């Protein structure tokens, strides 16, 4: 899957390719790096996106419960 994200390290908009796994998001490529598959950062963007996904899931579960 692909997604545009704001890089937490540079504050620039970057295109990432990622996989969703049961343990969270796995960043495969990022437009910040050349070649794109040579990602050398801490992948903070994945952690932030995982947190947002979990927060939405908790909110949806809470709203659905009577």
CHARMM-style PDB file with segment names, atoms N, HN, CA, C and O in Angstrom:
ATOM      1  N   UNK     1       0.839  -1.169   0.000  1.00  0.00      PROA
ATOM      2  CA  UNK     1       0.000   0.000   0.000  1.00  0.00      PROA
ATOM      3  C   UNK     1       0.890   1.240   0.000  1.00  0.00      PROA
ATOM      4  O   UNK     1       2.041   1.205   0.434  1.00  0.00      PROA
ATOM      5  N   UNK     2       0.328   2.322  -0.493  1.00  0.00      PROA
ATOM      6  HN  UNK     2      -0.607   2.351  -0.845  1.00  0.00      PROA
ATOM      7  CA  UNK     2       1.040   3.593  -0.543  1.00  0.00      PROA
ATOM      8  C   UNK     2       0.272   4.645   0.242  1.00  0.00      PROA
ATOM      9  O   UNK     2      -0.951   4.589   0.371  1.00  0.00      PROA
ATOM     10  N   UNK     3       1.033   5.613   0.765  1.00  0.00      PROA
ATOM     11  HN  UNK     3       2.026   5.659   0.660  1.00  0.00      PROA
ATOM     12  CA  UNK     3       0.393   6.688   1.524  1.00  0.00      PROA
ATOM     13  C   UNK     3       1.327   7.892   1.561  1.00  0.00      PROA
ATOM     14  O   UNK     3       2.545   7.736   1.654  1.00  0.00      PROA
ATOM     15  N   UNK     4       0.757   9.091   1.489  1.00  0.00      PROA
ATOM     16  HN  UNK     4      -0.232   9.218   1.413  1.00  0.00      PROA
ATOM     17  CA  UNK     4       1.520  10.313   1.691  1.00  0.00      PROA
ATOM     18  C   UNK     4       1.494  10.654   3.171  1.00  0.00      PROA
ATOM     19  O   UNK     4       0.429  10.686   3.788  1.00  0.00      PROA
ATOM     20  N   UNK     5       2.659  10.906   3.737  1.00  0.00      PROA
ATOM     21  HN  UNK     5       3.524  10.880   3.236  1.00  0.00      PROA
ATOM     22  CA  UNK     5       2.762  11.250   5.157  1.00  0.00      PROA
ATOM     23  C   UNK     5       3.723  12.425   5.323  1.00  0.00      PROA
ATOM     24  O   UNK     5       4.587  12.664   4.480  1.00  0.00      PROA
ATOM     25  N   UNK     6       3.555  13.142   6.411  1.00  0.00      PROA
ATOM     26  HN  UNK     6       2.852  12.948   7.096  1.00  0.00      PROA
ATOM     27  CA  UNK     6       4.517  14.184   6.765  1.00  0.00      PROA
ATOM     28  C   UNK     6       5.597  13.542   7.613  1.00  0.00      PROA
ATOM     29  O   UNK     6       5.316  12.976   8.670  1.00  0.00      PROA
ATOM     30  N   UNK     7       6.822  13.632   7.152  1.00  0.00      PROA
ATOM     31  HN  UNK     7       7.051  14.091   6.293  1.00  0.00      PROA
ATOM     32  CA  UNK     7       7.948  13.030   7.869  1.00  0.00      PROA
ATOM     33  C   UNK     7       8.144  13.766   9.192  1.00  0.00      PROA
ATOM     34  O   UNK     7       8.288  14.988   9.192  1.00  0.00      PROA
ATOM     35  N   UNK     8       8.154  13.052  10.320  1.00  0.00      PROA
ATOM     36  HN  UNK     8       8.037  12.058  10.320  1.00  0.00      PROA
ATOM     37  CA  UNK     8       8.339  13.711  11.614  1.00  0.00      PROA
ATOM     38  C   UNK     8       9.753  14.282  11.796  1.00  0.00      PROA
ATOM     39  O   UNK     8       9.968  15.149  12.643  1.00  0.00      PROA
ATOM     40  N   UNK     9      10.713  13.796  11.001  1.00  0.00      PROA
ATOM     41  HN  UNK     9      10.538  13.091  10.313  1.00  0.00      PROA
ATOM     42  CA  UNK     9      12.089  14.276  11.141  1.00  0.00      PROA
ATOM     43  C   UNK     9      12.366  15.514  10.296  1.00  0.00      PROA
ATOM     44  O   UNK     9      13.127  16.388  10.712  1.00  0.00      PROA
ATOM     45  N   UNK    10      11.751  15.600   9.101  1.00  0.00      PROA
ATOM     46  HN  UNK    10      11.133  14.890   8.763  1.00  0.00      PROA
ATOM     47  CA  UNK    10      12.041  16.720   8.197  1.00  0.00      PROA
ATOM     48  C   UNK    10      10.856  17.651   7.992  1.00  0.00      PROA
ATOM     49  O   UNK    10      11.032  18.766   7.500  1.00  0.00      PROA
ATOM     50  N   UNK    11       9.662  17.222   8.357  1.00  0.00      PROA
ATOM     51  HN  UNK    11       9.520  16.316   8.757  1.00  0.00      PROA
ATOM     52  CA  UNK    11       8.413  17.962   8.157  1.00  0.00      PROA
ATOM     53  C   UNK    11       8.072  18.121   6.680  1.00  0.00      PROA
ATOM     54  O   UNK    11       7.296  19.006   6.319  1.00  0.00      PROA
ATOM     55  N   UNK    12       8.642  17.271   5.815  1.00  0.00      PROA
ATOM     56  HN  UNK    12       9.272  16.552   6.108  1.00  0.00      PROA
ATOM     57  CA  UNK    12       8.322  17.271   4.399  1.00  0.00      PROA
ATOM     58  C   UNK    12       7.326  16.160   4.093  1.00  0.00      PROA
ATOM     59  O   UNK    12       7.277  15.141   4.783  1.00  0.00      PROA
ATOM     60  N   UNK    13       6.544  16.371   3.060  1.00  0.00      PROA
ATOM     61  HN  UNK    13       6.584  17.199   2.499  1.00  0.00      PROA
ATOM     62  CA  UNK    13       5.599  15.357   2.620  1.00  0.00      PROA
ATOM     63  C   UNK    13       6.360  14.274   1.859  1.00  0.00      PROA
ATOM     64  O   UNK    13       7.099  14.577   0.922  1.00  0.00      PROA
ATOM     65  N   UNK    14       6.183  13.023   2.252  1.00  0.00      PROA
ATOM     66  HN  UNK    14       5.583  12.777   3.013  1.00  0.00      PROA
ATOM     67  CA  UNK    14       6.888  11.894   1.630  1.00  0.00      PROA
ATOM     68  C   UNK    14       5.887  10.815   1.252  1.00  0.00      PROA
ATOM     69  O   UNK    14       4.853  10.658   1.901  1.00  0.00      PROA
ATOM     70  N   UNK    15       6.199  10.078   0.204  1.00  0.00      PROA
ATOM     71  HN  UNK    15       7.039  10.205  -0.324  1.00  0.00      PROA
ATOM     72  CA  UNK    15       5.404   8.932  -0.216  1.00  0.00      PROA
ATOM     73  C   UNK    15       6.050   7.682   0.350  1.00  0.00      PROA
ATOM     74  O   UNK    15       7.230   7.420   0.115  1.00  0.00      PROA
ATOM     75  N   UNK    16       5.269   6.911   1.099  1.00  0.00      PROA
ATOM     76  HN  UNK    16       4.311   7.124   1.290  1.00  0.00      PROA
ATOM     77  CA  UNK    16       5.797   5.660   1.651  1.00  0.00      PROA
ATOM     78  C   UNK    16       5.047   4.484   1.047  1.00  0.00      PROA
ATOM     79  O   UNK    16       3.870   4.584   0.701  1.00  0.00      PROA
ATOM     80  N   UNK    17       5.753   3.375   0.931  1.00  0.00      PROA
ATOM     81  HN  UNK    17       6.710   3.294   1.212  1.00  0.00      PROA
ATOM     82  CA  UNK    17       5.128   2.095   0.602  1.00  0.00      PROA
ATOM     83  C   UNK    17       5.225   1.272   1.873  1.00  0.00      PROA
ATOM     84  O   UNK    17       6.290   1.180   2.482  1.00  0.00      PROA
ATOM     85  N   UNK    18       4.120   0.679   2.267  1.00  0.00      PROA
ATOM     86  HN  UNK    18       3.254   0.753   1.772  1.00  0.00      PROA
ATOM     87  CA  UNK    18       4.112  -0.045   3.533  1.00  0.00      PROA
ATOM     88  C   UNK    18       3.239  -1.285   3.454  1.00  0.00      PROA
ATOM     89  O   UNK    18       2.408  -1.431   2.557  1.00  0.00      PROA
ATOM     90  N   UNK    19       3.448  -2.170   4.411  1.00  0.00      PROA
ATOM     91  HN  UNK    19       4.123  -2.052   5.140  1.00  0.00      PROA
ATOM     92  CA  UNK    19       2.624  -3.362   4.589  1.00  0.00      PROA
ATOM     93  C   UNK    19       1.994  -3.290   5.965  1.00  0.00      PROA
ATOM     94  O   UNK    19       2.639  -2.879   6.930  1.00  0.00      PROA
ATOM     95  N   UNK    20       0.737  -3.687   6.058  1.00  0.00      PROA
ATOM     96  HN  UNK    20       0.213  -4.021   5.274  1.00  0.00      PROA
ATOM     97  CA  UNK    20       0.076  -3.824   7.358  1.00  0.00      PROA
ATOM     98  C   UNK    20       0.338  -5.230   7.863  1.00  0.00      PROA
ATOM     99  O   UNK    20       0.107  -6.200   7.142  1.00  0.00      PROA
ATOM    100  N   UNK    21       0.815  -5.350   9.086  1.00  0.00      PROA
ATOM    101  HN  UNK    21       1.002  -4.562   9.671  1.00  0.00      PROA
ATOM    102  CA  UNK    21       1.043  -6.654   9.705  1.00  0.00      PROA
ATOM    103  C   UNK    21       0.266  -6.703  11.016  1.00  0.00      PROA
ATOM    104  O   UNK    21      -0.169  -5.661  11.507  1.00  0.00      PROA
ATOM    105  N   UNK    22       0.083  -7.885  11.593  1.00  0.00      PROA
ATOM    106  HN  UNK    22       0.436  -8.732  11.194  1.00  0.00      PROA
ATOM    107  CA  UNK    22      -0.605  -7.965  12.887  1.00  0.00      PROA
ATOM    108  C   UNK    22       0.106  -7.172  13.994  1.00  0.00      PROA
ATOM    109  O   UNK    22      -0.519  -6.767  14.974  1.00  0.00      PROA
ATOM    110  N   UNK    23       1.397  -6.958  13.831  1.00  0.00      PROA
ATOM    111  HN  UNK    23       1.905  -7.287  13.035  1.00  0.00      PROA
ATOM    112  CA  UNK    23       2.158  -6.226  14.848  1.00  0.00      PROA
ATOM    113  C   UNK    23       2.268  -4.741  14.549  1.00  0.00      PROA
ATOM    114  O   UNK    23       2.815  -3.989  15.356  1.00  0.00      PROA
ATOM    115  N   UNK    24       1.755  -4.304  13.400  1.00  0.00      PROA
ATOM    116  HN  UNK    24       1.311  -4.915  12.745  1.00  0.00      PROA
ATOM    117  CA  UNK    24       1.809  -2.889  13.051  1.00  0.00      PROA
ATOM    118  C   UNK    24       2.283  -2.678  11.631  1.00  0.00      PROA
ATOM    119  O   UNK    24       2.372  -3.619  10.842  1.00  0.00      PROA
ATOM    120  N   UNK    25       2.582  -1.440  11.319  1.00  0.00      PROA
ATOM    121  HN  UNK    25       2.509  -0.676  11.960  1.00  0.00      PROA
ATOM    122  CA  UNK    25       2.966  -1.043   9.974  1.00  0.00      PROA
ATOM    123  C   UNK    25       4.449  -1.303   9.731  1.00  0.00      PROA
ATOM    124  O   UNK    25       5.284  -1.046  10.598  1.00  0.00      PROA
ATOM    125  N   UNK    26       4.768  -1.816   8.537  1.00  0.00      PROA
ATOM    126  HN  UNK    26       4.090  -2.024   7.832  1.00  0.00      PROA
ATOM    127  CA  UNK    26       6.145  -2.054   8.135  1.00  0.00      PROA
ATOM    128  C   UNK    26       6.434  -1.173   6.926  1.00  0.00      PROA
ATOM    129  O   UNK    26       5.842  -1.364   5.864  1.00  0.00      PROA
ATOM    130  N   UNK    27       7.342  -0.209   7.079  1.00  0.00      PROA
ATOM    131  HN  UNK    27       7.824  -0.054   7.941  1.00  0.00      PROA
ATOM    132  CA  UNK    27       7.705   0.695   5.991  1.00  0.00      PROA
ATOM    133  C   UNK    27       8.680  -0.035   5.075  1.00  0.00      PROA
ATOM    134  O   UNK    27       9.740  -0.484   5.510  1.00  0.00      PROA
ATOM    135  N   UNK    28       8.304  -0.150   3.786  1.00  0.00      PROA
ATOM    136  HN  UNK    28       7.443   0.215   3.432  1.00  0.00      PROA
ATOM    137  CA  UNK    28       9.162  -0.811   2.800  1.00  0.00      PROA
ATOM    138  C   UNK    28      10.012   0.199   2.028  1.00  0.00      PROA
ATOM    139  O   UNK    28      11.191  -0.045   1.770  1.00  0.00      PROA
ATOM    140  N   UNK    29       9.412   1.334   1.662  1.00  0.00      PROA
ATOM    141  HN  UNK    29       8.455   1.533   1.871  1.00  0.00      PROA
ATOM    142  CA  UNK    29      10.114   2.351   0.891  1.00  0.00      PROA
ATOM    143  C   UNK    29       9.632   3.732   1.301  1.00  0.00      PROA
ATOM    144  O   UNK    29       8.504   3.903   1.764  1.00  0.00      PROA
ATOM    145  N   UNK    30      10.515   4.722   1.120  1.00  0.00      PROA
ATOM    146  HN  UNK    30      11.431   4.583   0.744  1.00  0.00      PROA
ATOM    147  CA  UNK    30      10.178   6.107   1.426  1.00  0.00      PROA
ATOM    148  C   UNK    30      10.846   7.005   0.396  1.00  0.00      PROA
ATOM    149  O   UNK    30      12.017   6.814   0.065  1.00  0.00      PROA
ATOM    150  N   UNK    31      10.102   7.985  -0.112  1.00  0.00      PROA
ATOM    151  HN  UNK    31       9.152   8.140   0.156  1.00  0.00      PROA
ATOM    152  CA  UNK    31      10.633   8.875  -1.139  1.00  0.00      PROA
ATOM    153  C   UNK    31      11.752   9.785  -0.627  1.00  0.00      PROA
ATOM    154  O   UNK    31      12.422  10.436  -1.427  1.00  0.00      PROA
ATOM    155  N   UNK    32      11.961   9.841   0.661  1.00  0.00      PROA
ATOM    156  HN  UNK    32      11.416   9.312   1.311  1.00  0.00      PROA
ATOM    157  CA  UNK    32      13.035  10.663   1.234  1.00  0.00      PROA
ATOM    158  C   UNK    32      14.415  10.080   0.934  1.00  0.00      PROA
ATOM    159  O   UNK    32      15.403  10.814   0.884  1.00  0.00      PROA
ATOM    160  N   UNK    33      14.484   8.770   0.735  1.00  0.00      PROA
ATOM    161  HN  UNK    33      13.682   8.174   0.776  1.00  0.00      PROA
ATOM    162  CA  UNK    33      15.760   8.079   0.590  1.00  0.00      PROA
ATOM    163  C   UNK    33      16.006   7.649  -0.851  1.00  0.00      PROA
ATOM    164  O   UNK    33      15.062   7.389  -1.597  1.00  0.00      PROA
ATOM    165  N   UNK    34      17.281   7.575  -1.239  1.00  0.00      PROA
ATOM    166  HN  UNK    34      18.047   7.786  -0.632  1.00  0.00      PROA
ATOM    167  CA  UNK    34      17.688   7.083  -2.552  1.00  0.00      PROA
ATOM    168  C   UNK    34      18.687   5.970  -2.369  1.00  0.00      PROA
ATOM    169  O   UNK    34      19.741   6.223  -1.786  1.00  0.00      PROA
ATOM    170  N   UNK    35      18.442   4.779  -2.813  1.00  0.00      PROA
ATOM    171  HN  UNK    35      17.586   4.574  -3.287  1.00  0.00      PROA
ATOM    172  CA  UNK    35      17.171   4.304  -3.345  1.00  0.00      PROA
ATOM    173  C   UNK    35      16.108   4.278  -2.251  1.00  0.00      PROA
ATOM    174  O   UNK    35      16.418   4.245  -1.060  1.00  0.00      PROA
ATOM    175  N   UNK    36      14.871   4.294  -2.676  1.00  0.00      PROA
ATOM    176  HN  UNK    36      14.619   4.321  -3.643  1.00  0.00      PROA
ATOM    177  CA  UNK    36      13.745   4.411  -1.738  1.00  0.00      PROA
ATOM    178  C   UNK    36      13.691   3.266  -0.732  1.00  0.00      PROA
ATOM    179  O   UNK    36      13.133   3.422   0.354  1.00  0.00      PROA
ATOM    180  N   UNK    37      14.266   2.123  -1.083  1.00  0.00      PROA
ATOM    181  HN  UNK    37      14.720   1.997  -1.965  1.00  0.00      PROA
ATOM    182  CA  UNK    37      14.226   0.973  -0.171  1.00  0.00      PROA
ATOM    183  C   UNK    37      15.324   1.042   0.893  1.00  0.00      PROA
ATOM    184  O   UNK    37      15.365   0.191   1.781  1.00  0.00      PROA
ATOM    185  N   UNK    38      16.206   2.028   0.821  1.00  0.00      PROA
ATOM    186  HN  UNK    38      16.172   2.719   0.099  1.00  0.00      PROA
ATOM    187  CA  UNK    38      17.302   2.170   1.784  1.00  0.00      PROA
ATOM    188  C   UNK    38      16.896   3.084   2.938  1.00  0.00      PROA
ATOM    189  O   UNK    38      17.563   4.081   3.211  1.00  0.00      PROA
ATOM    190  N   UNK    39      15.824   2.748   3.599  1.00  0.00      PROA
ATOM    191  HN  UNK    39      15.282   1.938   3.378  1.00  0.00      PROA
ATOM    192  CA  UNK    39      15.304   3.558   4.707  1.00  0.00      PROA
ATOM    193  C   UNK    39      16.254   3.421   5.896  1.00  0.00      PROA
ATOM    194  O   UNK    39      16.484   2.319   6.395  1.00  0.00      PROA
ATOM    195  N   UNK    40      16.803   4.556   6.344  1.00  0.00      PROA
ATOM    196  HN  UNK    40      16.615   5.451   5.939  1.00  0.00      PROA
ATOM    197  CA  UNK    40      17.780   4.518   7.438  1.00  0.00      PROA
ATOM    198  C   UNK    40      17.341   5.303   8.668  1.00  0.00      PROA
ATOM    199  O   UNK    40      18.139   5.510   9.583  1.00  0.00      PROA
ATOM    200  N   UNK    41      16.095   5.738   8.704  1.00  0.00      PROA
ATOM    201  HN  UNK    41      15.447   5.569   7.961  1.00  0.00      PROA
ATOM    202  CA  UNK    41      15.609   6.496   9.861  1.00  0.00      PROA
ATOM    203  C   UNK    41      14.988   5.539  10.885  1.00  0.00      PROA
ATOM    204  O   UNK    41      14.983   4.324  10.688  1.00  0.00      PROA
ATOM    205  N   UNK    42      14.478   6.090  11.956  1.00  0.00      PROA
ATOM    206  HN  UNK    42      14.482   7.077  12.117  1.00  0.00      PROA
ATOM    207  CA  UNK    42      13.859   5.289  13.004  1.00  0.00      PROA
ATOM    208  C   UNK    42      12.418   4.900  12.723  1.00  0.00      PROA
ATOM    209  O   UNK    42      11.782   4.238  13.544  1.00  0.00      PROA
ATOM    210  N   UNK    43      11.891   5.310  11.557  1.00  0.00      PROA
ATOM    211  HN  UNK    43      12.407   5.848  10.890  1.00  0.00      PROA
ATOM    212  CA  UNK    43      10.525   4.996  11.129  1.00  0.00      PROA
ATOM    213  C   UNK    43       9.486   5.486  12.134  1.00  0.00      PROA
ATOM    214  O   UNK    43       8.514   4.791  12.431  1.00  0.00      PROA
ATOM    215  N   UNK    44       9.706   6.685  12.647  1.00  0.00      PROA
ATOM    216  HN  UNK    44      10.496   7.250  12.406  1.00  0.00      PROA
ATOM    217  CA  UNK    44       8.788   7.295  13.595  1.00  0.00      PROA
ATOM    218  C   UNK    44       7.409   7.487  12.987  1.00  0.00      PROA
ATOM    219  O   UNK    44       6.403   7.431  13.695  1.00  0.00      PROA
ATOM    220  N   UNK    45       7.355   7.714  11.674  1.00  0.00      PROA
ATOM    221  HN  UNK    45       8.172   7.759  11.099  1.00  0.00      PROA
ATOM    222  CA  UNK    45       6.057   7.902  11.004  1.00  0.00      PROA
ATOM    223  C   UNK    45       5.192   6.654  11.156  1.00  0.00      PROA
ATOM    224  O   UNK    45       3.981   6.763  11.345  1.00  0.00      PROA
ATOM    225  N   UNK    46       5.796   5.474  11.077  1.00  0.00      PROA
ATOM    226  HN  UNK    46       6.780   5.385  10.923  1.00  0.00      PROA
ATOM    227  CA  UNK    46       5.033   4.230  11.230  1.00  0.00      PROA
ATOM    228  C   UNK    46       4.467   4.121  12.640  1.00  0.00      PROA
ATOM    229  O   UNK    46       3.320   3.710  12.818  1.00  0.00      PROA
ATOM    230  N   UNK    47       5.250   4.480  13.628  1.00  0.00      PROA
ATOM    231  HN  UNK    47       6.181   4.813  13.483  1.00  0.00      PROA
ATOM    232  CA  UNK    47       4.775   4.426  15.013  1.00  0.00      PROA
ATOM    233  C   UNK    47       3.598   5.370  15.214  1.00  0.00      PROA
ATOM    234  O   UNK    47       2.625   5.014  15.879  1.00  0.00      PROA
ATOM    235  N   UNK    48       3.675   6.570  14.647  1.00  0.00      PROA
ATOM    236  HN  UNK    48       4.465   6.860  14.107  1.00  0.00      PROA
ATOM    237  CA  UNK    48       2.573   7.531  14.783  1.00  0.00      PROA
ATOM    238  C   UNK    48       1.313   7.031  14.082  1.00  0.00      PROA
ATOM    239  O   UNK    48       0.212   7.156  14.618  1.00  0.00      PROA
ATOM    240  N   UNK    49       1.474   6.464  12.881  1.00  0.00      PROA
ATOM    241  HN  UNK    49       2.369   6.363  12.446  1.00  0.00      PROA
ATOM    242  CA  UNK    49       0.315   5.940  12.160  1.00  0.00      PROA
ATOM    243  C   UNK    49      -0.291   4.742  12.891  1.00  0.00      PROA
ATOM    244  O   UNK    49      -1.512   4.594  12.925  1.00  0.00      PROA
ATOM    245  N   UNK    50       0.549   3.890  13.474  1.00  0.00      PROA
ATOM    246  HN  UNK    50       1.541   4.010  13.446  1.00  0.00      PROA
ATOM    247  CA  UNK    50       0.042   2.759  14.259  1.00  0.00      PROA
ATOM    248  C   UNK    50      -0.761   3.252  15.464  1.00  0.00      PROA
ATOM    249  O   UNK    50      -1.821   2.704  15.769  1.00  0.00      PROA
ATOM    250  N   UNK    51      -0.263   4.283  16.150  1.00  0.00      PROA
ATOM    251  HN  UNK    51       0.598   4.728  15.902  1.00  0.00      PROA
ATOM    252  CA  UNK    51      -0.970   4.834  17.303  1.00  0.00      PROA
ATOM    253  C   UNK    51      -2.325   5.398  16.889  1.00  0.00      PROA
ATOM    254  O   UNK    51      -3.322   5.198  17.583  1.00  0.00      PROA
ATOM    255  N   UNK    52      -2.361   6.098  15.768  1.00  0.00      PROA
ATOM    256  HN  UNK    52      -1.551   6.260  15.204  1.00  0.00      PROA
ATOM    257  CA  UNK    52      -3.620   6.666  15.289  1.00  0.00      PROA
ATOM    258  C   UNK    52      -4.613   5.568  14.920  1.00  0.00      PROA
ATOM    259  O   UNK    52      -5.806   5.691  15.195  1.00  0.00      PROA
ATOM    260  N   UNK    53      -4.130   4.508  14.305  1.00  0.00      PROA
ATOM    261  HN  UNK    53      -3.160   4.408  14.082  1.00  0.00      PROA
ATOM    262  CA  UNK    53      -4.993   3.387  13.933  1.00  0.00      PROA
ATOM    263  C   UNK    53      -5.574   2.720  15.180  1.00  0.00      PROA
ATOM    264  O   UNK    53      -6.763   2.406  15.229  1.00  0.00      PROA
ATOM    265  N   UNK    54      -4.723   2.508  16.187  1.00  0.00      PROA
ATOM    266  HN  UNK    54      -3.757   2.763  16.147  1.00  0.00      PROA
ATOM    267  CA  UNK    54      -5.206   1.897  17.436  1.00  0.00      PROA
ATOM    268  C   UNK    54      -6.204   2.797  18.144  1.00  0.00      PROA
ATOM    269  O   UNK    54      -7.196   2.312  18.689  1.00  0.00      PROA
ATOM    270  N   UNK    55      -5.958   4.093  18.145  1.00  0.00      PROA
ATOM    271  HN  UNK    55      -5.152   4.487  17.702  1.00  0.00      PROA
ATOM    272  CA  UNK    55      -6.874   5.039  18.799  1.00  0.00      PROA
ATOM    273  C   UNK    55      -8.234   5.027  18.108  1.00  0.00      PROA
ATOM    274  O   UNK    55      -9.266   5.066  18.779  1.00  0.00      PROA
ATOM    275  N   UNK    56      -8.251   4.973  16.777  1.00  0.00      PROA
ATOM    276  HN  UNK    56      -7.414   4.941  16.232  1.00  0.00      PROA
ATOM    277  CA  UNK    56      -9.520   4.894  16.048  1.00  0.00      PROA
ATOM    278  C   UNK    56     -10.249   3.597  16.371  1.00  0.00      PROA
ATOM    279  O   UNK    56     -11.470   3.598  16.527  1.00  0.00      PROA
ATOM    280  N   UNK    57      -9.521   2.496  16.474  1.00  0.00      PROA
ATOM    281  HN  UNK    57      -8.529   2.495  16.347  1.00  0.00      PROA
ATOM    282  CA  UNK    57     -10.143   1.206  16.774  1.00  0.00      PROA
ATOM    283  C   UNK    57     -10.784   1.229  18.161  1.00  0.00      PROA
ATOM    284  O   UNK    57     -11.886   0.710  18.340  1.00  0.00      PROA
ATOM    285  N   UNK    58     -10.112   1.817  19.131  1.00  0.00      PROA
ATOM    286  HN  UNK    58      -9.217   2.238  18.986  1.00  0.00      PROA
ATOM    287  CA  UNK    58     -10.657   1.903  20.489  1.00  0.00      PROA
ATOM    288  C   UNK    58     -11.892   2.789  20.484  1.00  0.00      PROA
ATOM    289  O   UNK    58     -12.892   2.458  21.122  1.00  0.00      PROA
ATOM    290  N   UNK    59     -11.838   3.910  19.775  1.00  0.00      PROA
ATOM    291  HN  UNK    59     -11.026   4.179  19.256  1.00  0.00      PROA
ATOM    292  CA  UNK    59     -12.986   4.818  19.702  1.00  0.00      PROA
ATOM    293  C   UNK    59     -14.170   4.139  19.042  1.00  0.00      PROA
ATOM    294  O   UNK    59     -15.297   4.263  19.522  1.00  0.00      PROA
ATOM    295  N   UNK    60     -13.937   3.422  17.951  1.00  0.00      PROA
ATOM    296  HN  UNK    60     -13.022   3.321  17.562  1.00  0.00      PROA
ATOM    297  CA  UNK    60     -15.010   2.730  17.263  1.00  0.00      PROA
ATOM    298  C   UNK    60     -15.627   1.634  18.139  1.00  0.00      PROA
ATOM    299  O   UNK    60     -16.844   1.447  18.141  1.00  0.00      PROA
ATOM    300  N   UNK    61     -14.778   0.908  18.884  1.00  0.00      PROA
ATOM    301  HN  UNK    61     -13.790   1.060  18.882  1.00  0.00      PROA
ATOM    302  CA  UNK    61     -15.281  -0.120  19.796  1.00  0.00      PROA
ATOM    303  C   UNK    61     -16.117   0.507  20.896  1.00  0.00      PROA
ATOM    304  O   UNK    61     -17.151  -0.047  21.270  1.00  0.00      PROA
ATOM    305  N   UNK    62     -15.697   1.644  21.423  1.00  0.00      PROA
ATOM    306  HN  UNK    62     -14.857   2.094  21.119  1.00  0.00      PROA
ATOM    307  CA  UNK    62     -16.420   2.314  22.495  1.00  0.00      PROA
ATOM    308  C   UNK    62     -17.764   2.833  21.992  1.00  0.00      PROA
ATOM    309  O   UNK    62     -18.771   2.727  22.691  1.00  0.00      PROA
ATOM    310  N   UNK    63     -17.783   3.385  20.799  1.00  0.00      PROA
ATOM    311  HN  UNK    63     -16.965   3.472  20.231  1.00  0.00      PROA
ATOM    312  CA  UNK    63     -19.017   3.927  20.236  1.00  0.00      PROA
ATOM    313  C   UNK    63     -20.006   2.811  19.921  1.00  0.00      PROA
ATOM    314  O   UNK    63     -21.213   2.999  20.075  1.00  0.00      PROA
ATOM    315  N   UNK    64     -19.514   1.650  19.482  1.00  0.00      PROA
ATOM    316  HN  UNK    64     -18.534   1.497  19.357  1.00  0.00      PROA
ATOM    317  CA  UNK    64     -20.386   0.547  19.114  1.00  0.00      PROA
ATOM    318  C   UNK    64     -21.005  -0.149  20.317  1.00  0.00      PROA
ATOM    319  O   UNK    64     -22.075  -0.748  20.198  1.00  0.00      PROA
ATOM    320  N   UNK    65     -20.353  -0.082  21.471  1.00  0.00      PROA
ATOM    321  HN  UNK    65     -19.484   0.404  21.567  1.00  0.00      PROA
ATOM    322  CA  UNK    65     -20.884  -0.762  22.662  1.00  0.00      PROA
ATOM    323  C   UNK    65     -22.114  -0.019  23.186  1.00  0.00      PROA
ATOM    324  O   UNK    65     -22.112   1.210  23.253  1.00  0.00      PROA
ATOM    325  N   UNK    66     -23.170  -0.763  23.561  1.00  0.00      PROA
ATOM    326  HN  UNK    66     -23.171  -1.761  23.507  1.00  0.00      PROA
ATOM    327  CA  UNK    66     -24.393  -0.105  24.091  1.00  0.00      PROA
ATOM    328  C   UNK    66     -24.217   0.385  25.508  1.00  0.00      PROA
ATOM    329  OT1 UNK    66     -25.145   0.952  26.084  1.00  0.00      PROA
TER     330      UNK     66
END
